[in-house]
Amino acid sequence: MERTVRLDAGPVSREQVVAVARGSARVELGETVLKNLAETRCHIDALAEAEQPTYGVSTGFGALAIRHIPPDRRTALQRSLIRSHAAGAGPAVEPEVVRALMLLRLSTLATGYTGVRPETAAALAGLLNAGLVPVVHEYGSLGCSGDLAPLAAVALALMGEGEVFDRDGNRRPAADALRDAGLTPVTLAEKEGLALTNGTDGMLGMLVLALADLNRLLDTADLTGAMSVEALLGTDRAFAADLQALRPHPGQARSARRMSAALRGSEIVASHRGPDCTRVQDAYSLRCAPQVHGAARDTVSHGELVADRELAAAIDNPVVLADGRVESNGNFHGAPIAYVLDFLAIPAADVASIAERRTDRMLDITRSQGLPAFLAHDPGVDSGYMIAQYTQAAVVSELKRLAVPASVDSIPSSAMQEDHVSMGWSAARKLRRAVDGLTTVLAVELLTAARALDLRAPLRPAPVTAAVRDLVRARAGGPGPDRHLAPEIAAVEELVRSGAVLEALEEA
């Protein structure tokens, strides 16, 4: 990951968002950015002195935009805006989400279209670099007019109010944490309250993080799927490139290639490749894995397209254009992000569903091609992985519920001024839970397939699948009498979440 992300002429990349959110990369504002911010601010200062009211500069907000605010009340206006909008409730969201949100708001501020002062943008960068994470609550955003309550919680911390988590994870008053970090609270000027809150940064940040996770999980699913095919005495012939080319979806071709590569050199697969094998076709959960995993990959590719467009956007209302005009717009509506967040929850559920079917097949004595019931050491005395599959089933059932879209809902707000909203924040929150659920399901398949491969001895698995099996063995014991299984599932979950499984594949 990058250690420093410099905001300059172009937009931040998805990789840079992940580096700041998860890798604690520092953020710098380029000289060009600071110059542009100063030039744009001149337009706002001129409008603030004008007799003609300008929305966001010298008026109230939302349904209260008809009121002209006198100069001596505008500092109070900004302060009141942030305090009133920081109205979230529920548990604090994850620090990585807040850091992503902060970087993306800063990225928009750096475009020069929002009218904030250079020192305000620098203060937000300073908050990030100090490792201070404002407490942002689970509920409060409708995904329209931006992620208002979450962004207001960040702005509140900039003002030295509210609470933050420090580098050690301690929850503290923002005023104390800023003082200890050598940071000075910001007194917001005209337009800055809106500029800090009118963004889709929370839902976009969660989309970018989910895309990184899903790419890793789909690579993992190809690997666990290949291990299950091998363990169940399935064939790799269905994954041949000429067969995949008959249906030219790029994600499908990639998954098939990866599964074929993982199975290359397998003694287990070779053992039933000859004329003595009477099986004509494998079950769908084996044979159609590239089609399901590949469709998920192509959905992720669409999500990346949307995310990259959004990363190049400047979301605020009103915006300050190059000629000095301040114009209202609707770019803060979260529909483009909300739809794809909902879309991604569908393949997350379906990839988990097909993985659970492969797991169940390995445990069923009537379909497992000679494996012991539930992969138990002494079936009847031992239950093996019977209940691990129950856990998978419970998670898959939950994932199906999480695949119900949030973006088809809309609850009007702000006295019907905001009469159609995206619910994109809600779509993002449930996608994060779906990603966690898929991680668990793949971990159980990995644990199960590793034991099944052990039970195929003396036949040896492919070099790739053997390397992954050995990695699992370092965290979870091999076949034997029943033992406490929950810690082993958790340990393999961490292997999947950290990407260690894929590193073992690359080394092999």
Sequence and secondary structure as in RCSB ss.txt:
>XXXX:A:sequence
MERTVRLDAGPVSREQVVAVARGSARVELGETVLKNLAETRCHIDALAEAEQPTYGVSTGFGALAIRHIPPDRRT
ALQRSLIRSHAAGAGPAVEPEVVRALMLLRLSTLATGYTGVRPETAAALAGLLNAGLVPVVHEYGSLGCSGDLAP
LAAVALALMGEGEVFDRDGNRRPAADALRDAGLTPVTLAEKEGLALTNGTDGMLGMLVLALADLNRLLDTADLTG
AMSVEALLGTDRAFAADLQALRPHPGQARSARRMSAALRGSEIVASHRGPDCTRVQDAYSLRCAPQVHGAARDTV
SHGELVADRELAAAIDNPVVLADGRVESNGNFHGAPIAYVLDFLAIPAADVASIAERRTDRMLDITRSQGLPAFL
AHDPGVDSGYMIAQYTQAAVVSELKRLAVPASVDSIPSSAMQEDHVSMGWSAARKLRRAVDGLTTVLAVELLTAA
RALDLRAPLRPAPVTAAVRDLVRARAGGPGPDRHLAPEIAAVEELVRSGAVLEALEEA
>XXXX:A:secstr
  SEEEESSS   HHHHHHHHHH  EEEE HHHHHHHHHHHHHHHHHHHSSS  TTTSB  GGGTTSB  GGGHH
HHHHHHHHHH   EEEE  HHHHHHHHHHHHHHHTTT S   HHHHHHHHHHHHTT EE  EEE   SSSSSHHH
HHHHHHHHTT SEEE TTS EEEHHHHHHHTT       TTHHHHHHS  HHHHHHHHHHHHHHHHHHHHHHHHH
HHHHHHTT  SGGG HHHHTTS  HHHHHHHHHHHHHHTT HHHHTT STT       HHHHTHHHHHHHHHHHH
HHHHHHHHHHHT    SSEE TTS EE   TT  HHHHHHHHHHHHHHHHHHHHHHHHHHHHH TTTSSS  GGG
 SSBTTB TTHHHHHHHHHHHHHHHHHTS STT    BTTTTB     HHHHHHHHHHHHHHHHHHHHHHHHHHH
HHHHTTTTS   HHHHHHHHHHHHHS  SSS    HHHHHHHHHHHHHTHHHHHHHH 
